[in-house]
Amino acid sequence: MSTASATRIAFQGELGAYSHEACLNARPNATPVPCRTFEDVVKAMHDGQADLAMLPVENTTYGRVADIHTLLPKSGLHIIEEAFVRVRINLMAPKGTTLEQVKHVRAHLVLLPQARAFLDAHGITSEAAADSAGAAAELAESAEKGVGALASAVAAEMHGLEILARDVEDMQHNTTRFLLMAHAPDHSRRAEKMITSFVFEVRNIPAALYKAMGGFATNGINMTKLESYMVGGSFTATQFYADIEGHPDDPGVRRALEELDYFTNMVEILGVYPADPGRD
């Protein structure tokens, strides 16, 4: 099945989560497959319950999504696209409720501080929920008086709630980057600007990382991301995740990867895909 016409897309969270919004943006006609955890998203792919997977990797406010970089290399999946979603926080409540009637809201623990100024200005107290879209779903079912939820506009639409205030977040730049994953890699050059993502483990020699990175500098390759993380319970951070601009077939990228290979025990390309306009 072509990934462009895939019919099922798995994501972590409830219907209406920001991950669900990323799925709708990437594949509007696909059937969403909500999963409890990131591991469940990968399992849904391998069990044949989904054709694609949408996983968040980083956020402009909170940085790296926990555990995702260790999950990706072990997932057996390949990055085919990236997507950026602006985290727009909306206050919603059962239909017929006015903003003045809302005295208390529920949302994911991460979302609440991002709307602190709005909540304080309106004298609204808050309570952490396991999931913002889930809080919206529960509120729609209970129709609890005087209570609202903070979530995406998609959550309001999915669960029949009324948006009383839009874009109540304190910071207007909060954006999450997602990776669209498939079973098979697609390294075709589908755009002028391509991104290559890979993981590598440096050899146990002095200045190994410095030497490994030298090829990218001398060949003029822009590395947009480099992160270290621990593996195997060791405090020695020897494994790295990197994003670079370019395609492995580009002469400069090819030479840089060849030099990287000399100073590493392992290099694994996770995906080669078009740079999303959201990068700019």
NORJOCOR-V135550 format. One record per residue. N is the residue number from 1. RES is the residue in three letters. PSI is psi in degrees with one decimal (999 if undefined). OMEGA is omega in degrees with one decimal (none if undefined). NEAR is the number of other C-alpha atoms within 12 Angstrom. Layout:
N_RES_PSI_OMEGA_NEAR / N_RES_PSI_OMEGA_NEAR
This chain:
1_MET_134.7_177.3_13 / 2_SER_137.6_179.6_15 / 3_THR_-23.5_179.1_26 / 4_ALA_-25.3_-179.0_21 / 5_SER_15.6_179.3_16 / 6_ALA_142.0_-172.2_26 / 7_THR_-13.9_-177.5_25 / 8_ARG_133.3_-178.4_33 / 9_ILE_122.9_-175.7_41 / 10_ALA_146.1_177.3_47 / 11_PHE_161.6_178.6_44 / 12_GLN_130.5_177.5_36 / 13_GLY_-176.8_179.4_35 / 14_GLU_164.9_172.3_33 / 15_LEU_130.1_-177.4_37 / 16_GLY_-4.4_176.9_36 / 17_ALA_163.7_178.8_45 / 18_TYR_-28.5_174.0_44 / 19_SER_-36.9_176.2_47 / 20_HIS_-39.6_177.1_41 / 21_GLU_-40.4_177.0_43 / 22_ALA_-39.7_178.2_39 / 23_CYS_-43.8_179.9_42 / 24_LEU_-38.2_179.2_29 / 25_ASN_-39.8_-175.9_24 / 26_ALA_-41.9_-177.2_34 / 27_ARG_81.7_-174.0_27 / 28_PRO_-28.6_-175.0_18 / 29_ASN_1.5_-178.5_15 / 30_ALA_152.8_175.8_27 / 31_THR_122.7_-179.9_24 / 32_PRO_141.3_177.6_37 / 33_VAL_91.9_-179.3_35 / 34_PRO_140.4_-179.6_34 / 35_CYS_153.9_-174.8_28 / 36_ARG_-41.8_-176.3_21 / 37_THR_169.5_175.3_26 / 38_PHE_-39.1_178.1_30 / 39_GLU_-36.2_178.2_26 / 40_ASP_-31.0_176.6_25 / 41_VAL_-47.3_179.0_39 / 42_VAL_-41.1_179.7_39 / 43_LYS_-39.5_178.8_28 / 44_ALA_-36.5_176.8_31 / 45_MET_-48.3_-176.0_31 / 46_HIS_-21.4_177.2_21 / 47_ASP_-1.2_179.4_14 / 48_GLY_15.6_-179.4_19 / 49_GLN_-11.1_-178.7_24 / 50_ALA_152.9_178.9_31 / 51_ASP_-26.2_-179.4_35 / 52_LEU_161.5_177.1_44 / 53_ALA_139.6_177.6_52 / 54_MET_118.4_-177.2_55 / 55_LEU_132.7_176.2_51 / 56_PRO_142.9_179.8_43 / 57_VAL_-29.6_-178.8_35 / 58_GLU_158.4_-179.1_26 / 59_ASN_141.6_-175.8_24 / 60_THR_-22.4_-179.6_22 / 61_THR_-41.5_-171.7_22 / 62_TYR_0.0_175.7_20 / 63_GLY_-147.6_-175.4_18 / 64_ARG_139.0_172.4_24 / 65_VAL_125.3_-173.0_23 / 66_ALA_134.9_171.9_18 / 67_ASP_-6.4_-172.4_22 / 68_ILE_-33.5_-176.6_28 / 69_HIS_-24.7_174.2_32 / 70_THR_-26.9_-179.8_28 / 71_LEU_-40.4_-173.2_28 / 72_LEU_-51.0_-177.6_35 / 73_PRO_-27.0_-177.4_28 / 74_LYS_-6.0_-171.4_18 / 75_SER_-24.9_-174.2_26 / 76_GLY_10.0_-179.7_24 / 77_LEU_167.5_-176.2_32 / 78_HIS_140.1_178.8_36 / 79_ILE_127.4_178.0_39 / 80_ILE_-16.4_177.9_39 / 81_GLU_163.1_169.1_41 / 82_GLU_157.7_-178.9_38 / 83_ALA_144.8_179.9_37 / 84_PHE_131.1_179.5_35 / 85_VAL_120.7_173.0_36 / 86_ARG_125.9_-177.8_28 / 87_VAL_93.9_177.7_36 / 88_ARG_119.4_-176.0_30 / 89_ILE_128.4_-178.5_43 / 90_ASN_139.2_174.2_41 / 91_LEU_124.0_-177.5_46 / 92_MET_156.9_-178.8_47 / 93_ALA_168.6_176.9_44 / 94_PRO_146.8_-177.0_32 / 95_LYS_139.6_-177.3_24 / 96_GLY_-11.6_178.3_18 / 97_THR_141.3_174.2_24 / 98_THR_160.9_179.8_21 / 99_LEU_-38.4_-178.8_30 / 100_GLU_-24.4_-178.8_21 / 101_GLN_-17.1_-177.8_22 / 102_VAL_118.4_-179.2_30 / 103_LYS_-12.6_-173.8_26 / 104_HIS_141.3_177.6_29 / 105_VAL_158.2_175.1_40 / 106_ARG_144.1_177.9_40 / 107_ALA_170.1_175.4_39 / 108_HIS_147.1_-177.0_30 / 109_LEU_-35.5_-178.7_21 / 110_VAL_-30.2_-174.1_26 / 111_LEU_-33.3_-172.9_39 / 112_LEU_-47.6_-179.5_34 / 113_PRO_-21.6_-178.1_26 / 114_GLN_-11.7_178.1_30 / 115_ALA_22.1_-173.1_37 / 116_ARG_-43.9_-177.3_25 / 117_ALA_-43.6_179.6_18 / 118_PHE_-46.2_-178.2_27 / 119_LEU_-43.0_-179.9_33 / 120_ASP_-39.6_-178.6_19 / 121_ALA_-28.1_-178.3_14 / 122_HIS_7.5_177.6_21 / 123_GLY_36.0_-177.3_17 / 124_ILE_126.8_176.3_27 / 125_THR_163.6_-174.9_26 / 126_SER_160.6_-178.5_31 / 127_GLU_133.4_-178.6_25 / 128_ALA_138.6_175.7_21 / 129_ALA_162.9_-179.4_24 / 130_ALA_-30.3_-175.2_23 / 131_ASP_135.2_-177.9_33 / 132_SER_-45.8_178.3_40 / 133_ALA_-34.6_176.5_44 / 134_GLY_-37.9_176.8_33 / 135_ALA_-39.0_177.7_42 / 136_ALA_-41.6_179.8_45 / 137_ALA_-43.9_179.8_38 / 138_GLU_-38.1_179.2_29 / 139_LEU_-39.0_178.8_34 / 140_ALA_-35.1_-179.0_28 / 141_GLU_-39.5_-175.6_16 / 142_SER_-26.9_-176.0_17 / 143_ALA_38.4_-178.2_24 / 144_GLU_133.1_-176.2_25 / 145_LYS_141.1_174.6_23 / 146_GLY_10.0_-177.2_26 / 147_VAL_140.2_176.5_35 / 148_GLY_178.8_176.3_45 / 149_ALA_149.3_174.0_54 / 150_LEU_121.0_-176.7_58 / 151_ALA_-172.7_-179.0_54 / 152_SER_162.0_175.8_45 / 153_ALA_-30.0_177.7_36 / 154_VAL_-38.9_179.0_34 / 155_ALA_-41.9_178.7_40 / 156_ALA_-44.4_-179.6_39 / 157_GLU_-43.1_-177.3_25 / 158_MET_-36.2_-172.1_25 / 159_HIS_9.9_173.2_32 / 160_GLY_31.1_177.9_24 / 161_LEU_159.9_-179.8_39 / 162_GLU_130.8_177.6_32 / 163_ILE_119.4_-178.1_33 / 164_LEU_-25.5_178.5_28 / 165_ALA_130.8_-178.1_30 / 166_ARG_152.2_173.8_24 / 167_ASP_56.9_-177.2_26 / 168_VAL_6.0_-179.5_33 / 169_GLU_147.0_-179.9_30 / 170_ASP_-37.4_-177.3_24 / 171_MET_130.5_-174.1_21 / 172_GLN_4.3_-177.1_17 / 173_HIS_0.1_-173.1_20 / 174_ASN_114.7_-175.4_26 / 175_THR_140.8_176.2_28 / 176_THR_135.1_176.2_31 / 177_ARG_131.6_179.9_34 / 178_PHE_155.1_174.0_38 / 179_LEU_130.3_176.3_41 / 180_LEU_123.2_-172.1_47 / 181_MET_145.4_176.9_43 / 182_ALA_168.7_178.9_40 / 183_HIS_-40.0_-175.1_29 / 184_ALA_141.7_177.4_21 / 185_PRO_155.4_173.3_24 / 186_ASP_97.0_-177.4_27 / 187_HIS_14.7_179.3_25 / 188_SER_150.9_-179.5_20 / 189_ARG_95.7_-173.3_21 / 190_ARG_0.3_-179.9_18 / 191_ALA_162.7_179.1_18 / 192_GLU_-40.9_-179.5_16 / 193_LYS_115.7_-178.5_21 / 194_MET_154.8_176.2_33 / 195_ILE_137.2_173.5_41 / 196_THR_124.9_178.9_42 / 197_SER_138.4_-179.2_42 / 198_PHE_161.5_173.0_35 / 199_VAL_150.5_177.9_35 / 200_PHE_158.4_178.1_37 / 201_GLU_121.7_-176.3_31 / 202_VAL_151.7_175.9_30 / 203_ARG_156.1_-178.3_24 / 204_ASN_69.4_177.2_17 / 205_ILE_155.4_-179.2_16 / 206_PRO_138.2_176.4_11 / 207_ALA_31.4_-176.7_15 / 208_ALA_-44.3_-178.3_23 / 209_LEU_-42.9_178.7_30 / 210_TYR_-44.4_-179.1_18 / 211_LYS_-37.8_-179.6_23 / 212_ALA_-34.8_-178.4_32 / 213_MET_-15.4_-175.7_33 / 214_GLY_-35.6_-178.5_25 / 215_GLY_-31.8_179.0_27 / 216_PHE_-38.1_179.2_30 / 217_ALA_-48.1_-176.0_21 / 218_THR_-22.9_178.8_17 / 219_ASN_6.4_175.2_22 / 220_GLY_32.8_-180.0_20 / 221_ILE_125.8_-179.3_29 / 222_ASN_116.5_176.4_26 / 223_MET_111.3_-175.2_25 / 224_THR_-14.1_-179.2_18 / 225_LYS_136.2_172.8_22 / 226_LEU_116.9_-179.7_21 / 227_GLU_140.0_175.0_27 / 228_SER_152.8_175.2_23 / 229_TYR_153.8_-176.4_26 / 230_MET_143.2_176.0_18 / 231_VAL_151.3_176.1_20 / 232_GLY_22.9_177.5_11 / 233_GLY_15.6_-178.5_10 / 234_SER_145.0_175.6_10 / 235_PHE_-4.6_177.8_11 / 236_THR_109.0_-176.2_15 / 237_ALA_93.7_-176.8_20 / 238_THR_-4.3_179.7_28 / 239_GLN_141.3_-173.6_32 / 240_PHE_150.0_174.0_33 / 241_TYR_133.9_-177.1_36 / 242_ALA_147.5_169.4_31 / 243_ASP_134.7_174.8_33 / 244_ILE_154.6_173.9_37 / 245_GLU_127.5_179.5_32 / 246_GLY_171.7_-178.4_36 / 247_HIS_144.4_-179.2_35 / 248_PRO_-22.8_178.8_29 / 249_ASP_-13.0_176.3_19 / 250_ASP_135.4_-176.8_22 / 251_PRO_-45.2_-179.4_17 / 252_GLY_-42.2_178.7_23 / 253_VAL_-42.1_-179.9_31 / 254_ARG_-45.1_179.7_22 / 255_ARG_-39.9_-179.9_25 / 256_ALA_-40.6_179.1_32 / 257_LEU_-34.3_176.5_38 / 258_GLU_-41.3_178.5_23 / 259_GLU_-38.9_177.0_26 / 260_LEU_-41.5_-177.9_32 / 261_ASP_-31.8_-177.5_28 / 262_TYR_-30.6_-175.2_24 / 263_PHE_12.3_-176.9_28 / 264_THR_157.5_172.9_28 / 265_ASN_-24.0_-175.4_21 / 266_MET_135.8_170.1_23 / 267_VAL_126.3_-180.0_26 / 268_GLU_119.3_176.7_27 / 269_ILE_124.4_-179.2_32 / 270_LEU_-25.3_179.8_39 / 271_GLY_152.1_173.1_40 / 272_VAL_120.0_-168.3_37 / 273_TYR_160.9_-179.5_37 / 274_PRO_142.7_173.9_31 / 275_ALA_127.5_179.9_32 / 276_ASP_143.1_177.4_25 / 277_PRO_-22.6_179.2_17 / 278_GLY_-17.9_176.5_16 / 279_ARG_-31.6_-175.5_21 / 280_ASP_999_none_7
